[in-house]
Structures are given as C-alpha cells and as structure tokens.
Amino acid sequence: MQFQLSGQRIEVTQALRSRAEAKLDRLTRLDDRIVSLTVVLSVDKLQQCAEGTLKVAGNTLHAEATENDMYASIDALFDKLVDQLRRYREKLCDKHQREVREIRQYG
C-alpha cells in the first residue's frame, strides 16, 4: 500500500507522521486490498484540517475532519475512513450473498 502524507501551510513533523502511520493499522486490518492512502494536513486560522483519500480495489473513499487540534483531526479522519471502508465491505458482502440466494432460488 502506498501512503503519502503532505501538509499545506503546515510542516509535517515526525510526530504527526508517526501518529498517522500508527492509525494505518486499523485500515489494513479491515481490508488488505487497499491500493493507496493520501492524507493532506492543513491549517486555516484556528481550524486544523485533515483530508484523506483512500483508494481500494474498485472504489475511492474520501473523508475530511476539522478540529482545534491536529492530532484530534487525524484521529477523526481515520475514524471516518474506517467507517466508510467497513460500510463498503458490507455492501460487497451483501451483494454477493444476494446473488448466491437468487441462484439457489431460481437455479
């Protein structure tokens, strides 16, 4: 999996990078077919914003989080991405189960 972390109007410190990399484990446990994750950290006056784009085999997920603290923004961003990835995986499983039921019913 490719991981890219960049900052707009903020220097990406080693502490911010290690916080984001520590959260990656939650995503990779859910799905091993993740292609890439791009995270952009930015500061706008008093708001600390984190945006993430997650590319999975067959889909792209995007989330944003804005908090007063950059670490809280990173945590909220990964929480949102985990929720989206979980819903996406459930949709895939439900779709395939529905197809199997239809085949059994009519086949």
BELMOQUI-V816305 format. One record per residue. N is the residue number from 1. RES is the residue in one small letter. D_CENTER is the distance of its C-alpha to the mean C-alpha in Angstrom with 2 decimals. Layout:
N&RES&D_CENTER ; N&RES&D_CENTER
This chain:
1&m&12.46 ; 2&q&12.62 ; 3&f&11.05 ; 4&q&12.33 ; 5&l&12.71 ; 6&s&15.24 ; 7&g&17.05 ; 8&q&19.11 ; 9&r&22.21 ; 10&i&21.00 ; 11&e&21.60 ; 12&v&18.73 ; 13&t&20.56 ; 14&q&20.32 ; 15&a&19.44 ; 16&l&16.33 ; 17&r&15.33 ; 18&s&16.10 ; 19&r&14.18 ; 20&a&10.87 ; 21&e&12.00 ; 22&a&13.00 ; 23&k&9.64 ; 24&l&8.47 ; 25&d&10.96 ; 26&r&9.34 ; 27&l&6.77 ; 28&t&9.87 ; 29&r&12.08 ; 30&l&10.68 ; 31&d&10.88 ; 32&d&12.87 ; 33&r&12.75 ; 34&i&9.58 ; 35&v&11.35 ; 36&s&9.60 ; 37&l&7.03 ; 38&t&8.82 ; 39&v&8.89 ; 40&v&12.06 ; 41&l&13.92 ; 42&s&16.95 ; 43&v&19.91 ; 44&d&21.93 ; 45&k&25.03 ; 46&l&24.04 ; 47&q&20.44 ; 48&q&17.68 ; 49&c&14.64 ; 50&a&11.15 ; 51&e&9.28 ; 52&g&6.17 ; 53&t&6.46 ; 54&l&5.04 ; 55&k&8.47 ; 56&v&9.58 ; 57&a&13.33 ; 58&g&14.58 ; 59&n&11.82 ; 60&t&9.44 ; 61&l&6.72 ; 62&h&6.92 ; 63&a&6.93 ; 64&e&9.63 ; 65&a&11.30 ; 66&t&14.95 ; 67&e&17.04 ; 68&n&20.31 ; 69&d&18.97 ; 70&m&16.40 ; 71&y&15.50 ; 72&a&15.03 ; 73&s&12.79 ; 74&i&10.48 ; 75&d&10.75 ; 76&a&10.25 ; 77&l&7.10 ; 78&f&5.52 ; 79&d&7.75 ; 80&k&6.74 ; 81&l&3.20 ; 82&v&5.69 ; 83&d&8.26 ; 84&q&7.29 ; 85&l&6.90 ; 86&r&10.03 ; 87&r&11.79 ; 88&y&11.36 ; 89&r&12.81 ; 90&e&15.49 ; 91&k&16.47 ; 92&l&17.07 ; 93&c&19.09 ; 94&d&21.00 ; 95&k&21.88 ; 96&h&23.30 ; 97&q&25.18 ; 98&r&26.68 ; 99&e&27.92 ; 100&v&29.44 ; 101&r&31.21 ; 102&e&32.61 ; 103&i&33.94 ; 104&r&35.58 ; 105&q&37.00 ; 106&y&38.52 ; 107&g&38.97
